[in-house]
Amino acid sequence: MFVRTKIVAAAAIVSAALPVLAGADPITLSSSRFAISDAHASDTTGQTGSSSSPEDSDAMHALADATLPASHAEGTADLVTNLVDPHHLSGEGMASAVASGPDSQAFADGLTGFNLLVTLSVAQVYDFNASFDGSGRGVTWLDSGSAVSAPNTSLFGDRNPFAPNISHSGVLQPGTYGFDILGDAQAVSSPFGPMFASVGFNFTLDFSDPGSPSPTPEPASAVLLMTAIGALGWRRLLFAR
């Protein structure tokens, strides 16, 4: 009996082949998105398989189905992303798998996610929020974002494999940074009954210009201000008398 559910958010791998989706100073985006499903079934009558991987788009759906008299496998994957405005990015992914039949005779897989590269020409404040969930045996591993020049240095320090949510904000200096989010659900048939697995995630990633610090009065200006306040209070006291 085997059911595995896995969700990963990890440092992106640089690829020169990534298509440019949007560009606007000071932020340029490149992205590769995927929704992949796979299903295989076999029994005494033979074996069959199915796979699906739609073209990269804002809304992707993949369905694979393999059915025989004594075994069945089905994998699904969905991904919806909004990457039009480089200052406000968001996405949602779901994947599921079901397998039934003789032990290990049916296998299903649903895989969804994306690779995102962000290039900044000037410093930007970022705010990243994401949530993850899944059913079945598995693990959630969160490690989102890294500088391409230092791929082993995570921008987001959260690495708790059981944490369902992650929130992080900070300031990114000019450079190129990677963000990966992946959801993977797998199921293998068991004699104890149908096996199911599902995963889901959603995220927002916002950028803004760093705010200007509040001006701090110089010492001389502060002395003059306190003198003026004191004089005004003394004058009011004289009029009160």
C-alpha positions in Angstrom: 0.0 0.0 0.0 1.5 3.3 -1.0 0.0 6.8 -1.2 2.3 9.8 -1.4 1.4 13.4 -1.2 4.1 16.1 -1.6 4.1 19.8 -1.9 7.3 21.7 -2.4 8.2 25.3 -2.6 11.9 25.6 -3.4 14.6 27.7 -5.0 14.2 28.1 -8.7 16.5 26.5 -11.3 17.8 29.0 -13.9 16.9 28.2 -17.5 17.9 30.4 -20.4 14.9 28.9 -22.3 12.3 30.4 -20.0 10.0 32.7 -22.0 9.6 36.3 -20.9 6.0 36.9 -19.8 6.1 40.5 -18.7 8.6 43.3 -18.4 8.2 46.6 -16.6 10.9 48.6 -15.0 12.0 47.9 -12.3 10.7 44.3 -12.4 11.1 41.7 -15.2 9.5 38.3 -15.0 10.2 34.9 -16.7 8.1 31.9 -16.0 7.6 28.2 -16.8 4.3 26.7 -15.7 3.2 23.1 -15.8 0.2 20.8 -15.1 1.0 17.1 -15.7 -1.0 14.0 -15.1 -0.2 10.3 -15.6 -2.1 7.1 -15.1 -1.2 3.4 -15.7 -3.3 0.3 -15.1 -2.7 -3.4 -15.7 -4.5 -6.7 -15.0 -5.0 -10.1 -16.5 -6.5 -8.5 -19.7 -3.4 -6.4 -20.4 -2.2 -2.9 -19.6 -3.1 0.7 -20.5 -1.7 4.1 -19.8 -2.6 7.8 -20.3 -0.8 11.1 -19.8 -1.7 14.8 -20.3 0.3 18.0 -20.3 -1.4 21.1 -21.7 0.5 24.1 -23.1 1.7 26.8 -20.7 -1.1 29.2 -20.1 -2.8 31.2 -17.3 -5.3 28.4 -16.7 -4.1 24.8 -17.2 -6.0 21.5 -16.7 -4.5 18.0 -17.2 -6.5 14.7 -16.9 -5.1 11.2 -17.4 -7.3 8.0 -17.1 -6.4 4.4 -17.4 -9.2 1.9 -17.0 -9.3 -1.9 -17.3 -11.9 -4.5 -16.0 -10.0 -5.1 -12.7 -8.0 -1.9 -12.2 -8.3 1.8 -12.6 -6.0 4.9 -12.3 -6.8 8.6 -12.7 -4.6 11.6 -12.2 -5.6 15.3 -12.4 -3.7 18.6 -12.2 -4.9 22.2 -12.4 -3.0 25.5 -12.2 -4.4 29.1 -12.4 -1.9 32.0 -12.3 -2.0 35.7 -12.6 1.4 37.1 -13.7 0.2 40.0 -15.8 1.2 42.7 -13.2 4.8 42.0 -12.0 4.1 44.0 -8.8 1.2 41.7 -7.8 1.5 38.0 -8.6 -0.8 35.2 -7.5 -1.6 31.6 -8.3 -3.5 28.5 -7.2 -2.8 24.8 -7.9 -4.5 21.5 -7.2 -3.6 17.9 -8.0 -5.2 14.5 -7.2 -4.6 10.8 -7.8 -6.7 7.7 -7.3 -5.7 4.1 -8.0 -7.7 0.8 -7.4 -7.2 -2.8 -8.3 -4.8 -5.6 -7.5 -1.8 -4.7 -5.4 0.5 -2.3 -7.3 -1.3 -2.9 -10.6 -2.5 0.7 -10.9 -0.6 4.0 -10.5 -1.7 7.6 -10.8 0.1 10.9 -10.5 -0.9 14.6 -10.6 1.8 17.3 -10.7 1.3 21.0 -10.9 3.4 24.1 -10.2 5.7 26.7 -11.8 9.2 28.2 -11.9 9.4 31.9 -11.7 12.4 34.2 -12.2 12.2 37.8 -11.0 14.8 40.4 -12.1 15.0 43.7 -10.2 16.8 46.7 -11.5 16.3 48.6 -8.2 15.6 47.5 -4.7 12.0 46.3 -3.9 10.1 45.5 -0.8 8.5 42.0 -1.2 5.6 40.3 0.7 5.1 36.6 0.1 2.2 34.6 1.5 1.3 31.0 0.7 -0.8 28.1 2.1 -0.5 24.4 1.4 -2.7 21.4 2.1 -2.8 17.7 1.2 -4.3 14.4 2.1 -2.7 11.0 2.2 0.8 10.1 3.5 3.4 12.7 2.6 5.4 15.7 3.6 5.2 19.5 3.0 8.6 21.2 2.4 8.8 25.0 2.3 11.8 26.8 1.0 10.8 29.5 -1.4 13.0 31.9 -3.1 16.8 32.3 -3.6 19.2 34.7 -5.3 20.3 33.1 -8.6 23.9 34.1 -7.8 23.6 32.2 -4.5 21.1 29.3 -5.1 21.8 27.7 -1.7 20.8 30.8 0.2 17.1 30.9 0.9 15.3 34.2 1.2 12.5 32.6 3.2 13.9 30.9 6.3 10.9 28.7 6.9 11.9 25.0 6.4 9.4 23.3 8.7 8.3 20.3 6.6 4.9 20.2 8.4 4.1 23.9 8.2 0.9 24.5 6.2 1.5 28.2 5.7 4.4 30.6 5.1 4.5 34.3 5.2 7.7 36.4 4.7 8.6 40.0 3.8 11.7 42.0 3.3 13.8 44.0 0.9 15.4 42.6 -2.2 18.4 44.3 -3.6 18.9 44.6 -7.4 19.5 41.1 -8.9 17.7 38.0 -10.1 15.7 35.8 -7.8 13.9 32.5 -8.2 10.6 31.1 -6.8 9.4 27.5 -7.3 6.1 26.1 -6.1 5.2 22.4 -6.8 2.3 20.2 -5.8 2.6 16.4 -6.4 0.0 13.7 -5.6 0.7 10.0 -6.2 -1.3 6.9 -5.5 -0.6 3.1 -6.0 -3.4 0.5 -5.8 -3.7 -1.7 -2.7 -5.6 -4.8 -1.9 -7.2 -2.9 1.0 -9.2 -0.7 -1.3 -8.9 2.4 -3.6 -6.0 4.7 -2.7 -6.4 8.5 -2.9 -4.1 11.5 -2.7 -4.6 15.2 -3.2 -2.7 18.5 -2.8 -3.4 22.2 -3.1 -1.6 25.5 -2.8 -2.2 29.2 -3.3 0.1 32.1 -3.1 0.5 35.9 -3.5 3.8 37.7 -4.1 3.7 41.5 -4.0 6.4 44.1 -4.7 6.6 47.8 -3.9 9.1 50.6 -3.8 10.9 51.0 -0.4 9.3 53.8 1.6 11.3 56.9 2.4 12.3 57.1 6.0 10.7 59.7 8.3 12.9 62.8 8.6 14.6 63.2 12.0 15.1 66.8 13.2 18.7 67.9 13.6 19.8 68.7 17.2 19.8 72.4 16.6 16.4 72.3 15.0 15.1 70.3 18.0 16.4 72.9 20.4 14.7 75.8 18.5 11.5 73.8 18.4 11.5 73.2 22.2 12.4 76.9 22.8 9.4 78.0 20.7 7.0 75.7 22.5 8.3 76.9 25.9 7.9 80.6 24.9 4.3 79.9 23.7 3.4 78.2 27.0 4.9 81.2 29.0 3.0 83.7 27.0 -0.3 81.8 27.6 0.5 81.7 31.4 1.0 85.5 31.4 -2.4 86.2 29.7 -4.1 83.8 32.1 -2.9 86.0 35.0 
